[in-house]
Amino acid sequence: MFCRYFCFLSLCLFFPIQRRCSLGHISNLHGRTTTSLPGFENLTMGYNKYLRPYFGGEPVQVAMSLDIASISSISESDMDYTATIYLRQRWTDPRLVFHGNKSFTLDARLVELLWVPDTYIVESKRSFLHDVTVGNRLIRLFSNGTILYALRITTTVACNMDLSKYPMDTQTCRLQLESWGYDENDVVFTWLRGNDSVHGLEKLRLSQYTVEHYYTLVSKSQQETGSYPRLILQFELRRNVLYFILETYVPSTLLVMLSWVSFWITLDSVPARTCIGVTTVLSMTTLMIGSRSSLSKTNCFIKAIDVYLGICFSFIFGALVEYAVAHYSSSQKCAAKAPQEGSANELTKEMEEVNITNILNSSITSYKRKISFTSIEISSDNINCGGLTMKTHEKIKCVLRNKMHRIIGYFTIQNPSNVDHYSKLLFPLFFMLVNVFYWAYYLYF
């Protein structure tokens, strides 16, 4: 009877006084009689909001439409998005049929007196209904018993993201609507006009994303308690990579190019080349830490941006190692030249002092020594191990020693200045090739 009172107040405003000539009488819970409009008695008499329309018979057809007002934030660390939506539901309740061809917008508080679908948002983390200045709800009643029930909701919904191609990725998110308690035998969900039931996504302007495609689906959720109707809105979000190019890719590339400046500085300028190498390494490390600070530490994805920063760090560190190798080879060569020059000077002085007799004596003595030690003959680099008087283990040691001398000779840099010369060409060439493979893979595969 309380429902009749509110319906009477809301419906009387839409009829002129001269048409209220024939009044019916309906008794309330307190035994008093109230006047009601002719033809509207079925709105209050025998109505039970706890029973769905067509109770015990065919399921209720609930048609839905959505307006996406905004998507305020998309979080990669929490893997969710926050959206404000206008949810509109339509169904027909034969108990609310009245005469005429008009529709009436009722006070939103009357929704407490009517049966409404138990729709909820699947995978919603947090949701609330706006209530400023009053609850943002709408109830509109049509003469054929159709009810339009509209809500303004802000919800945070989970969205599983694949960040392996971040920031050149495309994410697919869903907004799913499902009946909580009524299974498919009681309620059937449908989109009002298919894909045209969703509006607002094509007009959205997001900071990092662009809405590529969206489409609607009708599905069922198989639970232990039954099969429940479900509506799905699926949309694709493509990340705008230009922001990351200006913030991360360009600075890291410039740092790599800055490390190549040391190749044009002489090997003797130790402070200059060391300063460039250490500075670029530290700057690259700071850039790598900053790129990961925006994402959660528990996120274990190897992202595309991490791969590129790792490549840049490797080239910068390689340039620093190149100088260390070139400088060490140069110092070793200088150290080897010093004793040879000293021994050459001493030998010249001695040759001036000795006479012909000493030269002959020394030649004879050295020749005798060579004859007496025919088993081992020592040259400048290699040792001849073909003597018959050597033992087996001594021959093995001698062979191994010769091989070690040859291996060391292969890796010995004869001219350290050529290291910088080749690095000027090889480092930029390899970096360009790696960039071609990197961008081709992440953009087209």
Secondary structure as a PSIPRED ss2 file (coil, helix, strand):
# PSIPRED VFORMAT (PSIPRED V4.0)

   1 M C   1.000  0.000  0.000
   2 F H   0.000  1.000  0.000
   3 C H   0.000  1.000  0.000
   4 R H   0.000  1.000  0.000
   5 Y H   0.000  1.000  0.000
   6 F H   0.000  1.000  0.000
   7 C H   0.000  1.000  0.000
   8 F H   0.000  1.000  0.000
   9 L H   0.000  1.000  0.000
  10 S H   0.000  1.000  0.000
  11 L H   0.000  1.000  0.000
  12 C H   0.000  1.000  0.000
  13 L C   1.000  0.000  0.000
  14 F C   1.000  0.000  0.000
  15 F C   1.000  0.000  0.000
  16 P C   1.000  0.000  0.000
  17 I H   0.000  1.000  0.000
  18 Q H   0.000  1.000  0.000
  19 R H   0.000  1.000  0.000
  20 R C   1.000  0.000  0.000
  21 C C   1.000  0.000  0.000
  22 S C   1.000  0.000  0.000
  23 L C   1.000  0.000  0.000
  24 G E   0.000  0.000  1.000
  25 H E   0.000  0.000  1.000
  26 I E   0.000  0.000  1.000
  27 S E   0.000  0.000  1.000
  28 N C   1.000  0.000  0.000
  29 L C   1.000  0.000  0.000
  30 H C   1.000  0.000  0.000
  31 G C   1.000  0.000  0.000
  32 R C   1.000  0.000  0.000
  33 T E   0.000  0.000  1.000
  34 T E   0.000  0.000  1.000
  35 T E   0.000  0.000  1.000
  36 S E   0.000  0.000  1.000
  37 L C   1.000  0.000  0.000
  38 P C   1.000  0.000  0.000
  39 G C   1.000  0.000  0.000
  40 F C   1.000  0.000  0.000
  41 E H   0.000  1.000  0.000
  42 N H   0.000  1.000  0.000
  43 L H   0.000  1.000  0.000
  44 T C   1.000  0.000  0.000
  45 M C   1.000  0.000  0.000
  46 G C   1.000  0.000  0.000
  47 Y C   1.000  0.000  0.000
  48 N C   1.000  0.000  0.000
  49 K C   1.000  0.000  0.000
  50 Y C   1.000  0.000  0.000
  51 L C   1.000  0.000  0.000
  52 R C   1.000  0.000  0.000
  53 P C   1.000  0.000  0.000
  54 Y C   1.000  0.000  0.000
  55 F C   1.000  0.000  0.000
  56 G C   1.000  0.000  0.000
  57 G C   1.000  0.000  0.000
  58 E C   1.000  0.000  0.000
  59 P C   1.000  0.000  0.000
  60 V E   0.000  0.000  1.000
  61 Q E   0.000  0.000  1.000
  62 V E   0.000  0.000  1.000
  63 A E   0.000  0.000  1.000
  64 M E   0.000  0.000  1.000
  65 S E   0.000  0.000  1.000
  66 L E   0.000  0.000  1.000
  67 D E   0.000  0.000  1.000
  68 I E   0.000  0.000  1.000
  69 A E   0.000  0.000  1.000
  70 S E   0.000  0.000  1.000
  71 I E   0.000  0.000  1.000
  72 S E   0.000  0.000  1.000
  73 S E   0.000  0.000  1.000
  74 I E   0.000  0.000  1.000
  75 S E   0.000  0.000  1.000
  76 E C   1.000  0.000  0.000
  77 S C   1.000  0.000  0.000
  78 D C   1.000  0.000  0.000
  79 M C   1.000  0.000  0.000
  80 D E   0.000  0.000  1.000
  81 Y E   0.000  0.000  1.000
  82 T E   0.000  0.000  1.000
  83 A E   0.000  0.000  1.000
  84 T E   0.000  0.000  1.000
  85 I E   0.000  0.000  1.000
  86 Y E   0.000  0.000  1.000
  87 L E   0.000  0.000  1.000
  88 R E   0.000  0.000  1.000
  89 Q E   0.000  0.000  1.000
  90 R E   0.000  0.000  1.000
  91 W E   0.000  0.000  1.000
  92 T E   0.000  0.000  1.000
  93 D C   1.000  0.000  0.000
  94 P H   0.000  1.000  0.000
  95 R H   0.000  1.000  0.000
  96 L H   0.000  1.000  0.000
  97 V C   1.000  0.000  0.000
  98 F C   1.000  0.000  0.000
  99 H C   1.000  0.000  0.000
 100 G C   1.000  0.000  0.000
 101 N C   1.000  0.000  0.000
 102 K C   1.000  0.000  0.000
 103 S E   0.000  0.000  1.000
 104 F E   0.000  0.000  1.000
 105 T E   0.000  0.000  1.000
 106 L E   0.000  0.000  1.000
 107 D C   1.000  0.000  0.000
 108 A H   0.000  1.000  0.000
 109 R H   0.000  1.000  0.000
 110 L H   0.000  1.000  0.000
 111 V H   0.000  1.000  0.000
 112 E H   0.000  1.000  0.000
 113 L H   0.000  1.000  0.000
 114 L C   1.000  0.000  0.000
 115 W C   1.000  0.000  0.000
 116 V C   1.000  0.000  0.000
 117 P C   1.000  0.000  0.000
 118 D C   1.000  0.000  0.000
 119 T E   0.000  0.000  1.000
 120 Y E   0.000  0.000  1.000
 121 I E   0.000  0.000  1.000
 122 V E   0.000  0.000  1.000
 123 E C   1.000  0.000  0.000
 124 S E   0.000  0.000  1.000
 125 K E   0.000  0.000  1.000
 126 R E   0.000  0.000  1.000
 127 S E   0.000  0.000  1.000
 128 F E   0.000  0.000  1.000
 129 L E   0.000  0.000  1.000
 130 H C   1.000  0.000  0.000
 131 D C   1.000  0.000  0.000
 132 V C   1.000  0.000  0.000
 133 T C   1.000  0.000  0.000
 134 V C   1.000  0.000  0.000
 135 G C   1.000  0.000  0.000
 136 N C   1.000  0.000  0.000
 137 R E   0.000  0.000  1.000
 138 L E   0.000  0.000  1.000
 139 I E   0.000  0.000  1.000
 140 R E   0.000  0.000  1.000
 141 L E   0.000  0.000  1.000
 142 F E   0.000  0.000  1.000
 143 S C   1.000  0.000  0.000
 144 N C   1.000  0.000  0.000
 145 G C   1.000  0.000  0.000
 146 T E   0.000  0.000  1.000
 147 I E   0.000  0.000  1.000
 148 L E   0.000  0.000  1.000
 149 Y E   0.000  0.000  1.000
 150 A E   0.000  0.000  1.000
 151 L E   0.000  0.000  1.000
 152 R E   0.000  0.000  1.000
 153 I E   0.000  0.000  1.000
 154 T E   0.000  0.000  1.000
 155 T E   0.000  0.000  1.000
 156 T E   0.000  0.000  1.000
 157 V E   0.000  0.000  1.000
 158 A E   0.000  0.000  1.000
 159 C C   1.000  0.000  0.000
 160 N C   1.000  0.000  0.000
 161 M C   1.000  0.000  0.000
 162 D C   1.000  0.000  0.000
 163 L C   1.000  0.000  0.000
 164 S C   1.000  0.000  0.000
 165 K C   1.000  0.000  0.000
 166 Y C   1.000  0.000  0.000
 167 P C   1.000  0.000  0.000
 168 M C   1.000  0.000  0.000
 169 D C   1.000  0.000  0.000
 170 T E   0.000  0.000  1.000
 171 Q E   0.000  0.000  1.000
 172 T E   0.000  0.000  1.000
 173 C E   0.000  0.000  1.000
 174 R E   0.000  0.000  1.000
 175 L E   0.000  0.000  1.000
 176 Q E   0.000  0.000  1.000
 177 L E   0.000  0.000  1.000
 178 E E   0.000  0.000  1.000
 179 S E   0.000  0.000  1.000
 180 W C   1.000  0.000  0.000
 181 G C   1.000  0.000  0.000
 182 Y C   1.000  0.000  0.000
 183 D C   1.000  0.000  0.000
 184 E C   1.000  0.000  0.000
 185 N C   1.000  0.000  0.000
 186 D C   1.000  0.000  0.000
 187 V E   0.000  0.000  1.000
 188 V E   0.000  0.000  1.000
 189 F E   0.000  0.000  1.000
 190 T E   0.000  0.000  1.000
 191 W E   0.000  0.000  1.000
 192 L C   1.000  0.000  0.000
 193 R C   1.000  0.000  0.000
 194 G H   0.000  1.000  0.000
 195 N H   0.000  1.000  0.000
 196 D H   0.000  1.000  0.000
 197 S H   0.000  1.000  0.000
 198 V E   0.000  0.000  1.000
 199 H E   0.000  0.000  1.000
 200 G C   1.000  0.000  0.000
 201 L H   0.000  1.000  0.000
 202 E H   0.000  1.000  0.000
 203 K H   0.000  1.000  0.000
 204 L C   1.000  0.000  0.000
 205 R C   1.000  0.000  0.000
 206 L C   1.000  0.000  0.000
 207 S C   1.000  0.000  0.000
 208 Q C   1.000  0.000  0.000
 209 Y E   0.000  0.000  1.000
 210 T E   0.000  0.000  1.000
 211 V E   0.000  0.000  1.000
 212 E E   0.000  0.000  1.000
 213 H E   0.000  0.000  1.000
 214 Y E   0.000  0.000  1.000
 215 Y E   0.000  0.000  1.000
 216 T E   0.000  0.000  1.000
 217 L E   0.000  0.000  1.000
 218 V E   0.000  0.000  1.000
 219 S E   0.000  0.000  1.000
 220 K E   0.000  0.000  1.000
 221 S E   0.000  0.000  1.000
 222 Q E   0.000  0.000  1.000
 223 Q E   0.000  0.000  1.000
 224 E C   1.000  0.000  0.000
 225 T C   1.000  0.000  0.000
 226 G E   0.000  0.000  1.000
 227 S E   0.000  0.000  1.000
 228 Y E   0.000  0.000  1.000
 229 P E   0.000  0.000  1.000
 230 R E   0.000  0.000  1.000
 231 L E   0.000  0.000  1.000
 232 I E   0.000  0.000  1.000
 233 L E   0.000  0.000  1.000
 234 Q E   0.000  0.000  1.000
 235 F E   0.000  0.000  1.000
 236 E E   0.000  0.000  1.000
 237 L E   0.000  0.000  1.000
 238 R E   0.000  0.000  1.000
 239 R E   0.000  0.000  1.000
 240 N C   1.000  0.000  0.000
 241 V C   1.000  0.000  0.000
 242 L H   0.000  1.000  0.000
 243 Y H   0.000  1.000  0.000
 244 F H   0.000  1.000  0.000
 245 I H   0.000  1.000  0.000
 246 L H   0.000  1.000  0.000
 247 E H   0.000  1.000  0.000
 248 T H   0.000  1.000  0.000
 249 Y H   0.000  1.000  0.000
 250 V H   0.000  1.000  0.000
 251 P H   0.000  1.000  0.000
 252 S H   0.000  1.000  0.000
 253 T H   0.000  1.000  0.000
 254 L H   0.000  1.000  0.000
 255 L H   0.000  1.000  0.000
 256 V H   0.000  1.000  0.000
 257 M H   0.000  1.000  0.000
 258 L H   0.000  1.000  0.000
 259 S H   0.000  1.000  0.000
 260 W H   0.000  1.000  0.000
 261 V H   0.000  1.000  0.000
 262 S H   0.000  1.000  0.000
 263 F H   0.000  1.000  0.000
 264 W H   0.000  1.000  0.000
 265 I C   1.000  0.000  0.000
 266 T C   1.000  0.000  0.000
 267 L C   1.000  0.000  0.000
 268 D C   1.000  0.000  0.000
 269 S C   1.000  0.000  0.000
 270 V H   0.000  1.000  0.000
 271 P H   0.000  1.000  0.000
 272 A H   0.000  1.000  0.000
 273 R H   0.000  1.000  0.000
 274 T H   0.000  1.000  0.000
 275 C H   0.000  1.000  0.000
 276 I H   0.000  1.000  0.000
 277 G H   0.000  1.000  0.000
 278 V H   0.000  1.000  0.000
 279 T H   0.000  1.000  0.000
 280 T H   0.000  1.000  0.000
 281 V H   0.000  1.000  0.000
 282 L H   0.000  1.000  0.000
 283 S H   0.000  1.000  0.000
 284 M H   0.000  1.000  0.000
 285 T H   0.000  1.000  0.000
 286 T H   0.000  1.000  0.000
 287 L H   0.000  1.000  0.000
 288 M H   0.000  1.000  0.000
 289 I H   0.000  1.000  0.000
 290 G H   0.000  1.000  0.000
 291 S H   0.000  1.000  0.000
 292 R H   0.000  1.000  0.000
 293 S H   0.000  1.000  0.000
 294 S C   1.000  0.000  0.000
 295 L C   1.000  0.000  0.000
 296 S C   1.000  0.000  0.000
 297 K C   1.000  0.000  0.000
 298 T C   1.000  0.000  0.000
 299 N C   1.000  0.000  0.000
 300 C C   1.000  0.000  0.000
 301 F C   1.000  0.000  0.000
 302 I C   1.000  0.000  0.000
 303 K C   1.000  0.000  0.000
 304 A H   0.000  1.000  0.000
 305 I H   0.000  1.000  0.000
 306 D H   0.000  1.000  0.000
 307 V H   0.000  1.000  0.000
 308 Y H   0.000  1.000  0.000
 309 L H   0.000  1.000  0.000
 310 G H   0.000  1.000  0.000
 311 I H   0.000  1.000  0.000
 312 C H   0.000  1.000  0.000
 313 F H   0.000  1.000  0.000
 314 S H   0.000  1.000  0.000
 315 F H   0.000  1.000  0.000
 316 I H   0.000  1.000  0.000
 317 F H   0.000  1.000  0.000
 318 G H   0.000  1.000  0.000
 319 A H   0.000  1.000  0.000
 320 L H   0.000  1.000  0.000
 321 V H   0.000  1.000  0.000
 322 E H   0.000  1.000  0.000
 323 Y H   0.000  1.000  0.000
 324 A H   0.000  1.000  0.000
 325 V H   0.000  1.000  0.000
 326 A H   0.000  1.000  0.000
 327 H H   0.000  1.000  0.000
 328 Y H   0.000  1.000  0.000
 329 S H   0.000  1.000  0.000
 330 S H   0.000  1.000  0.000
 331 S H   0.000  1.000  0.000
 332 Q H   0.000  1.000  0.000
 333 K H   0.000  1.000  0.000
 334 C H   0.000  1.000  0.000
 335 A H   0.000  1.000  0.000
 336 A H   0.000  1.000  0.000
 337 K H   0.000  1.000  0.000
 338 A H   0.000  1.000  0.000
 339 P H   0.000  1.000  0.000
 340 Q H   0.000  1.000  0.000
 341 E H   0.000  1.000  0.000
 342 G H   0.000  1.000  0.000
 343 S H   0.000  1.000  0.000
 344 A H   0.000  1.000  0.000
 345 N H   0.000  1.000  0.000
 346 E H   0.000  1.000  0.000
 347 L H   0.000  1.000  0.000
 348 T H   0.000  1.000  0.000
 349 K H   0.000  1.000  0.000
 350 E H   0.000  1.000  0.000
 351 M H   0.000  1.000  0.000
 352 E H   0.000  1.000  0.000
 353 E H   0.000  1.000  0.000
 354 V C   1.000  0.000  0.000
 355 N C   1.000  0.000  0.000
 356 I H   0.000  1.000  0.000
 357 T H   0.000  1.000  0.000
 358 N H   0.000  1.000  0.000
 359 I H   0.000  1.000  0.000
 360 L H   0.000  1.000  0.000
 361 N H   0.000  1.000  0.000
 362 S H   0.000  1.000  0.000
 363 S H   0.000  1.000  0.000
 364 I H   0.000  1.000  0.000
 365 T H   0.000  1.000  0.000
 366 S H   0.000  1.000  0.000
 367 Y H   0.000  1.000  0.000
 368 K H   0.000  1.000  0.000
 369 R H   0.000  1.000  0.000
 370 K H   0.000  1.000  0.000
 371 I H   0.000  1.000  0.000
 372 S H   0.000  1.000  0.000
 373 F C   1.000  0.000  0.000
 374 T C   1.000  0.000  0.000
 375 S C   1.000  0.000  0.000
 376 I C   1.000  0.000  0.000
 377 E E   0.000  0.000  1.000
 378 I E   0.000  0.000  1.000
 379 S C   1.000  0.000  0.000
 380 S C   1.000  0.000  0.000
 381 D C   1.000  0.000  0.000
 382 N C   1.000  0.000  0.000
 383 I E   0.000  0.000  1.000
 384 N E   0.000  0.000  1.000
 385 C C   1.000  0.000  0.000
 386 G C   1.000  0.000  0.000
 387 G C   1.000  0.000  0.000
 388 L C   1.000  0.000  0.000
 389 T C   1.000  0.000  0.000
 390 M C   1.000  0.000  0.000
 391 K C   1.000  0.000  0.000
 392 T H   0.000  1.000  0.000
 393 H H   0.000  1.000  0.000
 394 E H   0.000  1.000  0.000
 395 K H   0.000  1.000  0.000
 396 I H   0.000  1.000  0.000
 397 K H   0.000  1.000  0.000
 398 C H   0.000  1.000  0.000
 399 V H   0.000  1.000  0.000
 400 L H   0.000  1.000  0.000
 401 R H   0.000  1.000  0.000
 402 N H   0.000  1.000  0.000
 403 K H   0.000  1.000  0.000
 404 M H   0.000  1.000  0.000
 405 H H   0.000  1.000  0.000
 406 R H   0.000  1.000  0.000
 407 I H   0.000  1.000  0.000
 408 I H   0.000  1.000  0.000
 409 G H   0.000  1.000  0.000
 410 Y H   0.000  1.000  0.000
 411 F H   0.000  1.000  0.000
 412 T C   1.000  0.000  0.000
 413 I C   1.000  0.000  0.000
 414 Q C   1.000  0.000  0.000
 415 N C   1.000  0.000  0.000
 416 P C   1.000  0.000  0.000
 417 S H   0.000  1.000  0.000
 418 N H   0.000  1.000  0.000
 419 V H   0.000  1.000  0.000
 420 D H   0.000  1.000  0.000
 421 H H   0.000  1.000  0.000
 422 Y H   0.000  1.000  0.000
 423 S H   0.000  1.000  0.000
 424 K H   0.000  1.000  0.000
 425 L H   0.000  1.000  0.000
 426 L H   0.000  1.000  0.000
 427 F H   0.000  1.000  0.000
 428 P H   0.000  1.000  0.000
 429 L H   0.000  1.000  0.000
 430 F H   0.000  1.000  0.000
 431 F H   0.000  1.000  0.000
 432 M H   0.000  1.000  0.000
 433 L H   0.000  1.000  0.000
 434 V H   0.000  1.000  0.000
 435 N H   0.000  1.000  0.000
 436 V H   0.000  1.000  0.000
 437 F H   0.000  1.000  0.000
 438 Y H   0.000  1.000  0.000
 439 W H   0.000  1.000  0.000
 440 A H   0.000  1.000  0.000
 441 Y H   0.000  1.000  0.000
 442 Y H   0.000  1.000  0.000
 443 L H   0.000  1.000  0.000
 444 Y H   0.000  1.000  0.000
 445 F C   1.000  0.000  0.000
